[in-house]
Amino acid sequence: MEKIGYIEISIKGQKGNLELKPDNYDIREVITVIENAEKLLFPGERKERPLVSYGIEDGSVKHIFRTVMQAVIGFNAVLSAVNTNQSLDFLDLNTAKAIESFQEEAIKKNYTFSISTSLQDSGKIQIDALTHYFRNSTYWVDAELYFYGKITNAGGKDKANIHLVTEELGTIIIQTPQQFLAEREENLLYKIFGIRAVGKQNSETGEIDKNNFKFLELIDYNTRYDKRYLKSLRRKAMTWLNKINPDDWLREIRGYDA
């Protein structure tokens, strides 16, 4: 049986005149912490992650997440590195965003977050209204990107988007103008397309932010072999290839004088 450890996210603060405790801690806040804890422990693909159990305790509010020791050891290294460098710029995107979420909550509600593990001599970071755990925005620049995959969803009541399942990044969500979707006559669902989009990319690591894509263009993508189409391309090419003198063309590309 695998050894189990845990990470602890302790939150201190006030609810009006009352000290923060589980009895006055809202369920939406609980959900946010759980979602962020999963990103901290497993920032990559989480479909096949180990079991994570959860408990909440007094003091003021303690969130306890138990899972395999290997994941806890890995996260402990992250805590130590963040504490030493006082920076998030070297972190995986999901890990950095989770810590930023705690920082935003600390500023908004004047909470103090303490994050540690069950390991002896655990790494630890403390986040409050005066700390500044945010990524350096200068590392993230706009980039034009191309994605290919199957569209599994398209639309939205207020903010329209396209869900594209790709081999490299899994499912990505691309903000798309409603007018474009309204004007498409064909059904896009469950068909293979390419999409040109603009998103944020880390200029240092090349990492792509999967949550901020904006649609630029839909590209028809058909992998079916089309003999007639290829013949038509050859016919078009022959009209100008017949005019080329092979000897002159070779001298030109080799850089010889005519």
VENHUQUI-V582915 format. One record per residue. N is the residue number from 1. PHI is phi in whole degrees, -180 to 180 (* if undefined). NEAR is the number of other C-alpha atoms within 8 Angstrom. D_FIRST is the distance of its C-alpha to the first C-alpha in Angstrom with 2 decimals. Layout:
# VENHUQUI-V582915
N;PHI;NEAR;D_FIRST + N;PHI;NEAR;D_FIRST
This chain:
# VENHUQUI-V582915
1;*;2;0.00 + 2;-69;5;3.80 + 3;-71;6;6.54 + 4;-113;8;9.04 + 5;-132;12;12.76 + 6;-151;12;15.91 + 7;-112;12;19.42 + 8;-121;13;22.38 + 9;-117;11;25.66 + 10;-101;12;28.32 + 11;-126;12;31.74 + 12;-119;12;34.94 + 13;170;11;38.30 + 14;-126;10;40.92 + 15;-114;8;41.68 + 16;68;5;45.44 + 17;-91;5;46.20 + 18;-99;6;42.83 + 19;-70;10;39.84 + 20;-63;12;36.93 + 21;-156;10;34.29 + 22;-54;10;32.02 + 23;-68;4;35.01 + 24;-119;7;37.16 + 25;-98;10;34.63 + 26;-72;6;35.30 + 27;-63;6;32.81 + 28;-65;6;33.97 + 29;-67;8;32.97 + 30;-61;9;29.50 + 31;-61;8;29.20 + 32;-61;8;30.42 + 33;-65;8;27.89 + 34;-61;8;24.98 + 35;-62;8;26.40 + 36;-70;11;26.91 + 37;-64;10;23.44 + 38;-64;9;22.00 + 39;-67;12;24.53 + 40;-66;11;23.64 + 41;-77;9;19.93 + 42;-135;10;20.55 + 43;-69;12;24.27 + 44;-91;6;24.39 + 45;-65;7;23.63 + 46;-111;7;21.40 + 47;-66;4;21.35 + 48;-114;5;17.99 + 49;-71;7;16.31 + 50;-66;6;12.81 + 51;-64;6;13.01 + 52;-125;7;15.06 + 53;-101;7;15.94 + 54;-135;8;19.26 + 55;-147;7;21.29 + 56;-124;9;24.84 + 57;-134;10;26.29 + 58;-67;8;29.68 + 59;125;9;30.81 + 60;-63;13;32.77 + 61;-128;14;30.21 + 62;-114;12;26.62 + 63;-99;11;24.27 + 64;-116;12;20.58 + 65;-119;12;18.16 + 66;-100;11;14.41 + 67;-159;13;12.21 + 68;-62;12;9.90 + 69;-62;11;11.24 + 70;-59;6;12.86 + 71;-66;10;15.06 + 72;-66;15;15.96 + 73;-62;9;17.00 + 74;-63;8;19.08 + 75;-69;10;20.73 + 76;-60;14;21.49 + 77;-63;9;23.45 + 78;-63;8;25.35 + 79;-57;13;26.30 + 80;-63;11;27.61 + 81;-68;8;29.60 + 82;-64;11;31.13 + 83;-64;11;32.10 + 84;-72;6;33.69 + 85;-89;6;35.52 + 86;51;7;36.32 + 87;-151;10;36.20 + 88;-111;11;34.25 + 89;-67;7;36.10 + 90;-91;5;33.54 + 91;-84;7;30.66 + 92;-56;7;29.42 + 93;-57;9;31.66 + 94;-64;10;29.19 + 95;-63;11;27.88 + 96;-61;13;31.51 + 97;-66;8;32.55 + 98;-64;12;29.90 + 99;-67;11;31.15 + 100;-61;11;34.71 + 101;-61;9;34.11 + 102;-64;10;33.21 + 103;-64;15;36.31 + 104;-62;8;38.52 + 105;-66;10;37.32 + 106;-63;14;37.97 + 107;-70;11;41.50 + 108;-68;8;42.26 + 109;-116;7;41.13 + 110;58;11;41.30 + 111;-88;14;37.62 + 112;-120;12;35.67 + 113;-102;13;32.11 + 114;-122;12;29.78 + 115;-118;12;26.59 + 116;-150;13;24.00 + 117;-129;13;20.29 + 118;-81;10;18.19 + 119;-70;8;18.55 + 120;-66;4;21.10 + 121;56;4;24.39 + 122;-61;9;23.26 + 123;-66;11;25.58 + 124;-156;12;27.62 + 125;-128;11;30.34 + 126;-119;8;32.84 + 127;-123;13;34.76 + 128;-140;12;37.99 + 129;-66;11;41.38 + 130;-101;6;42.64 + 131;-81;7;39.90 + 132;-140;5;40.15 + 133;-93;11;36.82 + 134;-134;10;38.27 + 135;-69;9;38.38 + 136;-78;8;41.64 + 137;-66;5;43.43 + 138;-67;5;45.53 + 139;-81;8;42.62 + 140;-109;10;42.45 + 141;-123;9;45.39 + 142;-69;8;46.61 + 143;-139;8;45.97 + 144;-88;8;47.21 + 145;-130;8;44.42 + 146;-119;8;44.33 + 147;-129;9;41.59 + 148;-127;10;41.50 + 149;173;11;39.60 + 150;-99;12;39.85 + 151;-80;15;41.19 + 152;-109;10;39.22 + 153;-159;9;41.03 + 154;-153;12;44.36 + 155;138;10;46.15 + 156;138;7;45.64 + 157;-66;5;47.91 + 158;-107;4;48.50 + 159;-106;9;46.66 + 160;-76;12;46.64 + 161;-156;13;44.02 + 162;-117;13;42.75 + 163;-100;12;39.11 + 164;-119;14;38.73 + 165;-90;12;35.67 + 166;-114;12;35.56 + 167;-74;6;33.51 + 168;-79;4;33.21 + 169;-115;8;32.53 + 170;74;7;31.38 + 171;-84;8;33.52 + 172;-116;11;36.10 + 173;-112;11;38.58 + 174;-118;13;42.16 + 175;-63;12;44.77 + 176;-132;12;47.71 + 177;-60;9;51.28 + 178;-61;9;51.97 + 179;-62;6;55.32 + 180;-62;8;53.80 + 181;-67;10;51.67 + 182;-67;7;54.67 + 183;-87;6;56.91 + 184;-73;7;54.65 + 185;-80;5;56.16 + 186;-85;4;53.37 + 187;-78;5;49.98 + 188;-86;7;47.37 + 189;-64;9;44.26 + 190;63;7;42.02 + 191;-117;7;44.25 + 192;-87;11;43.60 + 193;-140;13;45.35 + 194;-102;12;45.48 + 195;-131;12;45.75 + 196;-94;13;47.33 + 197;-142;14;46.11 + 198;-111;12;46.29 + 199;-151;14;43.23 + 200;-96;12;41.96 + 201;-133;12;40.75 + 202;-75;11;39.78 + 203;-71;9;42.61 + 204;-91;5;40.50 + 205;-106;5;37.31 + 206;83;7;38.54 + 207;-63;8;35.77 + 208;-107;8;36.96 + 209;-81;10;36.67 + 210;-73;9;35.64 + 211;-105;6;37.04 + 212;-137;9;40.69 + 213;-93;13;42.30 + 214;-123;10;45.91 + 215;-65;12;47.56 + 216;-120;8;50.44 + 217;-160;7;50.99 + 218;-98;8;49.77 + 219;-117;8;50.01 + 220;-64;7;50.53 + 221;-136;7;48.12 + 222;-126;6;48.84 + 223;-86;4;47.26 + 224;-70;4;49.52 + 225;-69;4;52.00 + 226;-121;6;55.48 + 227;-64;6;58.24 + 228;-65;6;61.08 + 229;-64;7;59.64 + 230;-65;8;59.31 + 231;-62;8;62.89 + 232;-65;8;64.19 + 233;-66;8;62.59 + 234;-65;8;64.24 + 235;-63;8;67.60 + 236;-64;8;67.39 + 237;-68;8;66.49 + 238;-63;8;69.37 + 239;-62;8;71.98 + 240;-101;8;71.33 + 241;-67;7;70.08 + 242;-65;6;73.48 + 243;-87;6;75.21 + 244;-88;8;73.34 + 245;-86;6;75.10 + 246;-55;6;72.36 + 247;-66;6;74.19 + 248;-63;9;74.64 + 249;-64;9;70.99 + 250;-67;8;69.73 + 251;-62;11;72.08 + 252;-67;10;70.88 + 253;-73;7;67.12 + 254;-86;6;67.82 + 255;85;6;69.91 + 256;-81;7;73.20 + 257;-72;5;76.55 + 258;-66;5;77.97
